[in-house]
Amino acid sequence: MDYIRLGRSGLKVSRIQLGCMTYSDPARGSHAWILNEEQSQPFFRQAIELGINFFDTANAYNNGASEEVLGRAIKRYAKRDEVVIGTKVFNRMRPDANGRGTSRKAIMAEIDASLMRLGMDYVDLYQIHRLDPETPMEETLEAMHDVVKAGKALYIGASSMLAWQFAKCLYTAEKIGWTKFISMQNHMNLMYREEEREMMSLCVEEGIGMTPWSPLARGRVTRPWAAQAETGRGASDNYSKMLYTKTEEADRLVVDAVEAVAKARGVPMAQVALAWLLQKPAVASPVVGATKPEQLVDAAAAVSLTLTAEEVAQLEAPYVPHPILGM
């Protein structure tokens, strides 16, 4: 495993991070593909053995169950100071008026709730899951700054938003002297490349580490087009269907290109798709989910796979503009 500084910070993270939404309690979630705690344990152990030190979750993943399972797994398989734990705040956690969003009240309540579920004194990276349209940006930024100053988070990050919104966040924090975001967890993969238009260039310029979510397009670039619905998640994930059915013919051609490069290389398609992403400027550590052991093996192997300029061109040629998705 290779490691990289996250943005301009001194924090070093593995080039692959393990996404933990899959690992929790099926009774507390709405997804058929969720693994229970017993089924999840081998993946945490395998990740540690592969050198992955970066783990991603969120308060809303299965109503907090993901944080609970992750926290217990870290106690079992790793030393707290040797891993990087990221969680997020924004989505609804309670039915009351302040049970959602990134207001000061929500942030201060949710960081404490997350730490309690994780069984930790601090998180390494606290991220706003989305930009809250009902809360002034300055209120959110100051509250996140105060979370850091209270020692409850070491760094802060953001997730999917428009580039001008992120630029405004960075400028406002710098102008006032608040803690700045060091990372952007955005939607980016071979089937959805709209982030290359503005967000990627902004992150390069400002020294922000990108940690893309859905780097394998919910598994769509890991298997031939004819096998797109063969997995349990592929057949039942309605959010996935919303993200990847807008330009289906062009997406099929992208998958065909990944398949062709993978066959020529003699490696799984997932390795090719992740290697392409890892070679993009500013991309530090994509969030990879896994429900089979070989998926983590392929993700780790992608770190060592360098694509040629010709292969990159072959992979990128079929792409057509997509509507903005995942915000």
N, C-alpha and C positions, 0 to 999 in steps of 0.2 A: 504494500500500500504506500502511496505517496501522500505527502501532506503539503498544505499551502496556507499562507496567511489569508485570513478572511478580510478581503478589502485591504485597507491601509492599516488595519489594527495589527497588534502583535499576536492575536489568537491564531493558532495553527490547527487546522481541521483536516480530516481525511478527505481525499478527492471524491469520495462517495459518502453520503450520509444515509442512515437507515430511517426511512419514514415509518412511523409507528401507529398510524391510523388503523392498520389491519389488526393490531394486537391489543385485545381488550376483553370485553364481556359481551357476547352476542345478545344477551338479554337487555342490554342498555343501548344498543345501536339499532340502526334501521337497514344495515347492509347484510345480505346473505353470506358474503364472503369473509366476514369477520372471524378470526381465530380466537379461541378462548385462551386463558392464561397458560394452561398446560401445553397446548399446541404451539403457543408463541415462544416459550422458553428456548427451544433449540435455535431459533433465529437470532436471539440476542447473543447467545453463546457463540454462534457461528460468526456473527458480525465482529465480535471482539477478537476472535481467533484470526480473522482476515485482516485485522488492523484497523477496522472502522472505529473511529473515536467520536463520531458526530451522530447524534440521535435527535430526530425531529418529531414533535408531537404538538398538540394544541388543547386548550381547555375544553373545546367543544367536541373533540373526537370521542364519540360514544359517551357523551355526557360526563366526561372526566375519567372514564375507565381506562383510556389509553395512558394517561399520565400515571395512574395508579400501577398499572402493569409494568410500565417502563421503570418507574421508581424502584419497584421490588426487584426487577431484573438487574438493574445496575448494582444494587446492594449485593446481589448474588454472584455476579460475574466480573465486576470491575471495581476499581478504586475510584471514588467520586472525583478526585482531582485529576484523574487521568482521562476523563471523558468530557465531551462538550454536549450539554443538554440545551436544546432550544424548544420553547413552547410559544404559544400565540394567544392573543386576546382579540375579541370582536364579536364573535357569533353568540347567539342567545344561550344563556346558561340558566336563567330563571324566568318565570312568567311575568314578574313585576316590571314596572316602567323603566327601571334602571338595570335590568338583567341582561342587557345587550349593549354593544358599542364600545367606544374608546373614550368616554367621558372620564374625568378625574375619578368620579365615584366608581365607575365600572372597573377602571384599571387598578385602583387601589384595593378593591375587593377581590378581583380576579387573580392578581399576583399572589396574594396570600392563600387563596383557595388552591391555586396551582401548586404552590410550594408544599402545602399540606398533603395534597394527593401524591405528589412526587416523593414526599418524605425527605425533602432537601431544604437547606438553608438559603440557597440561591440557585438561579439558573444562569447559564453562561450567556444565553442569547434570548432576549424577550422581544417578541415581534408583534406588530399590529397585523392581524390577519387580513384586514381590509381597511381602507380609509373610511372613517365614519362620516357620512354626509350630514349628520345631525349635530355634530360636535365641532366647534371651531378647531382648526388645525393647531393653533397655539396652545389650546387647553390640553390636547392629546400630547403634544411634544413636551410640554412642561411636566406633565404627569409621568411620562416615560423617563425624563431626566431625573425626577425625584425618586423613581424606583431604583435607578442606578445609584444615586447618592445615598440611598438607604441601605445599599449593599444587597438588595434582593435580586439584582441582575447585574452582570458584569458589562454586557454590551446590549445594544438594541438594534433591531432590524425591522424591515417593512415587507409587505407582500403586495400582490397584484394591484397596481394602480396605473394611471396614465403618467407618461414621463414628465409632463409639466407639473403634475401634482407632486411627484417625488422631488423634482428640482426645487419646488417651493418649500417643501419640508426641509431639505438640506440647507437652503439659503436662510430660512427662518431660524433654524437651530444655531447656525454659525453666527448669524447677526446678533442674537441675544446671548449666546454663550452657553446654550444647552447642549447636552449630549447628542451627538449626531448618529444617525443610522449608519451601520457598517455593512449591511447586507440588504439584498433585494431578492425575495423568494417569489419568482414570477413564473408564469405559464410559458414554457418554451421547450420545443422539441422539433424533430424533422417535419412533423405534420402541422405544426403551428409556430411560425417564425416571425410573427408580427413584432415581437420584442426586439428584433434586430434593427428595426427602422429608427427608433429613437432611444428606447430604454437602454439597450446595450451600450450605445455610444456614450450616454450620460454616465453609466456606471464606470466605464473605462476612464472618462475624464475626471470623475469625482473620486475614484479609488474605492468603489463599492464592489463587494464580492457578490456575485450572483449565485443563488442556490435554487435552480429551477425545480418547480414541482411538475409532476407528470412528465418526466424527461423521456419516457418511453411511450407517450401518448396512450396511457392506460393499457399498455401491452400491445397496442396495435402495430407497432413497428418491430415486434419481437417474433412474429410468425407470419407466414404467407397470407395473402388477402383471403383466400378460400377458407382459412381456419380462424377467421376473426371472432366468431362467437363460440369457440369451443371451450373456453374456460368458464368457470362459474361466475367470475367477476365480469367477464366480457358480455355474458348473457343477461346479467341482472343489474348492472351499474347504469342507472338512468342518466346520471350526470355525465358519464362518459359518452353516452349516445347524444346528448345535447352538444358536447364539445366537438365531436368528430363526425358529424353527418351533414355538414353544411356544403362541403365541396368534395363529395365522395369520389368522383372519378379521378380528380387530381390526387387525392389522398391514396387511392389505389396505386397510382403510378409511383408515388413516393415509397410505398411499401415494397413494390416490385424492385425498385432501385436498391433498397436496403438488402433485399433478398439476393440480388445479383452480386453485390459487393461482398456479402457474407459468404456466398458460395465460392467466389473466386479466392477469398482469403482462407476458406476452410474454418470459419469461426461462426458461432451463433449470431443471429441477427441483432440480438440485444447488445452485444459487444460493439458492433459497428455503430448502432444508433447512439450509444453512450459515448463512444470515442469521438464521434462527430461533435457532440455537444461539449465535451471536455476540451476540445481544441478551440472553442470560441473564446474571444477576448472577454475577460472579466468573469467567466464562469469558474467558480471555485469548487462547488460540491453539490451536484444534483441530488435531489431527494428520491431515493429508490425504495419502493415497497417490495416485499417478497412474501410469497405464500408457499414457495418450493425452494429447497436448499440450493438447487442449481442456479436459481435467479440471482442469489447473492454472489455465487462463484463467478457468474458471467459479468456482473457489475464490477467486481474487483478486478477481473482480467481486463476490462475495458480501459483501465487506467494506464496499462502498458501498451495499448494498441495505438499506433500512430498511422493515421490515414494519409495517403498521398494527395497532392493537389488535384490530381485527376479523379481520384475516388470521391473527394469532397464535391467536386463539380458534378459528378454523376449523381450523387445523392441529392444535391440541391436543384438540379435542372428541372424536375417536374413540378416544383412548388408554384402555387398561384396564391394571390392575396386572399386572406381569410377575413371574415368579420371579427371584430374584437370580442374575444371570448375569455371567460374565467375571471372577470373583474368582480 
